[in-house]
Amino acid sequence: MKKKVRIMSLALATTMSLSLMLSACSSGNNGNGNTPNSSSGGNTNAPKESAATESTEPEKEVTLKFYFGGDKKAATDEVWSKVSDYVKEKGLNVKFDINFIPFGDFKDKMLVMAASGDKWDMNFDGDWLSYKQMAAKGSYMTLNDLLPQYAPNLYKKYEEQGTLGAATVNGNIVGLPWTMKMNERKFVAWRSDLTEKAGLDIPEGSVKTIEDMDKLLRQMKEAYPNERINRTTPLSIFMIRDEWVDLNFHGLGFYLNDPAVKVQPVEQQPFYMEASKLAKVWYDENLINRDAMIDKTDEAAEWRNGKKLVTVTSHEWVEANPGFSDPSYKLTASEFYPDKKFINRTALANVVAINRNSKNADRVLRFLDMIETDKTLYDLVQYGIEGKTYVLNGDTAEYPDGMDTTTSNYMEWGGQWAFWKPQFMRPTMTYGQGFWENEAKFASEPNNVNSPIDGLFLAEDAIKNEVAKRDAASDELSRPIEFGVVKDVDKAVNDYIETQKKNGLDAIITETQKQIDAFIANKK
């Protein structure tokens, strides 16, 4: 009898051991948050702990380290301490370590941190910052399995919008885009209080072409010869006129009216020479500030504080309250080339991403999912502490007495844009009632179109030496041309074209075109 019991015990132990082994193997391949499966690119960067609901053990407190762009506002730590208290009440046991990097340094700093293997949990990014390079270098965690598991509501929103494709590289989701729809078609805005004072008749909507812009600058310079007029080169306006799409990839682009989406270098386009010659005129006649090429001060702050009289901006900042430091300042604006097509902002304009070295990806995603569904948390993250960082006037979030855009202790903090949720956004002193509905409506107008290659991620591994040379030459040679600083424009442009050809331009274009053609073919 004893022998029979020992045999049964041995069999039971073997069965339990086998069961545990099978369970472990299964948990490593079914995307439960430990190790994403092969469809996620085999990323083994996984969170330490699963969601609290999967365990009877109390969830240990962890600190989530976040990086945003801009300057850290005075009440930031106090606000995020309140955020921590709130999410703990909801079952997410986390604290926050909130860090900011000035936007002028953001891209380079993030790339250096990633290359050094620094550990943090989540950061703000965008296609205009370091996102493409960070994703190309594998600096962001693959989220194919983790996203639907730990942020199901956010994942559902992305599925409804169809925006995750833009943040997918080789089948791997490596970023979490914002959920807004916008268009940054260019407008020119001018200080109409000053034009009225000078007796200038410049009606709203009357500055539509590059010739109109030239006339406006001359009128302002004549009326206010000692003022700083403008920091914008004419190149971007010519691009609108000719429906040129900047790929934001080493000075390459294509024309919207080209069904083949043929990649070309900007410096070889006829409008580049035309714009460069006008830039020379503007520089010589001080219609563009003489230090515009090297001026690194915040251009938006200059505009708000009356330090320049004309600015090139977007529909957003024509319709929003610019936050002028003097209430007597007035803005009037006009849309450039309204009959021309212009691409909408990509879903990658503002994103958050999880560092590949994060041990707390599950917690980050649970936090993001709460923001998607919890209005109280949204208010706390976006606006801060009622009575201290904002006050409510009806539904409108306003600055407390004595504060404005430039002196805010929290509201409108840098990097907030990736957290914007249309379903929860309050009117503010900057963005009034119905503002975001109007922005989406503007982006849906017939001439505001989606890029035919929206969602394409251009990899540069095969051409990294060539693009390094191209970028170095661009920094040295193209900026003086585009800001009108060179003496002989024809010679400078032609020399620049030849320099870039010698730097391996053909290889760059060939590789870029190959990736674009493959992307378009896969969409059909």
Steps between C-alpha positions, in 0.01 A plus 500: 500500500782738588668421171177584313473835680861587415439420132185716495682785675783482247254501212317800646824693549607423144162615366516824700855567386403443137197723544713781638749466214224515242347798675831683500557429132149616419529821700814591308328487161140608535563869557402517864744783569807290575655436158321612183463228240681480170236707322618790713850478365630284785545798733600360839479833682212427732353647818597347831151456633163427351183693580387500862180318407701192401640450849371489855828656617489877569654690211839642591550872452723595208618837374431579135763726347362722221670751267319788329615793288524862608558660837381354828232719654500589868208284617586191294618276783209599723250423224649161421504412869124553489485288183678224691255524790206480262616198297596316819136533611408340168734204554814614317781520757745742338689821567636727226842646429423775247788646297517762227756562225496837316370450148819640349694215660231233502585301188873474564455430871254217441725336243799521736298361793380208290849423367633503858243246614334740743194366677172687503142393438324735258575813300330749275618507138386582147601478137637855538723393789686171553224243439612370161862462602412346835266249339755417230762425764267271695489735798127453556326190630280286276142522624304261276405269788522739791279776359174304461560321830578795726333787312194344331301825483785691340562211263133505397524872423804441280318221317204729436727775366736270311802698623724227640637422155690830508681388815575149377851409386553159335176382655590629846298770679766726652310820576162621623373786280272778609135470400449848349436610140672821389655678204794742517434682175697825514345835582664839533401710801583862569450753776188673376502748790822633347374501142195696616724741689709554185192543281571185298205326338584128503171308519470157656558228241672733254853357524478179297816482290873545540465833319237609752733397782783707351270802482386453861857488630590815308199687635585400856867591457416840360256573782726360776861520374658433838293193594586133452262397224529131412703180556346274232682423175296493179577133425205349688258731318633393160453139607128567559467670162651201319329235719833359613495246782805506725573141607678630810775264389831669417364766265303266273142537386249453220218686326144426603387500136746220415317163517835319488620678817842555346757593763709808425751717687363840595812686387449393137145633476438824304319650799814457712700737283205739481457498878875542558514809281206656680658413836810694390281802423322472833830472688663794320195721559452381860157353429622192680691556823874503441556249781215271397734216400664480843214621720400216734255692718143372517330648194151454645606688813640782286166528324303498825726765650489734200861441397410445135220638287434220248496125550432195286281265697219244470120488512527396865677820605285722284185373669644458852573777746871574443545617859632845417680657795327832427120495459523782246677273250273373223548227241374483143583209271475357151535151355776441246390355166160372620438335162802273540502157665678455831549182701342443841711442808609143546391294797868510598495876553481434874557160658604335822729198492627250755874458539620152407676482840186572699409237761158655551337503158183343637462782753561767236235350273249466782558867583446602135185293485366679807559837332298375202198422719518711819409869467606583855846361435512678165424834666768437759769409246415774252397793717633411843354596837181704493550828683879481480593441136159570342153621585171406342274758339207279411665222299796717401840444662659840557822623653482607864516874561838644415600221260501475123661285231848624579473484881292184543607271784367190321232544233616454138813311604724376222425153366136501613387465139551124481251470789230713337164320493224666296234338718629675814664823383368807675481843343791709622607862471714386206258259331139613525174308485477279191862570402606140441184412309582791269860381463380156392253664262777712347719191453210339312469777240551378140848650451628363831593142419677204655846424371512201263781362715366588845623230735816424303806465717816567301799301623848632433716206606609428143595862433614626839840617374348687209232673709761600759696679226183652357388635837841649573506677162144621553587656835804671356378606156121501464407712802699805384337463159148472636543796737647722227844538656707394195638756253447315170180295513539326163851384581414399857198290394682332211803424718270356765328277243835365380622444856194293583537294184855414605375408849306204364165659416417235239534222758277688744228558241516142371459354848225745598309438177525125549339527843226734376417276204478195726276687744261612226493152345408346836210745539335388175 
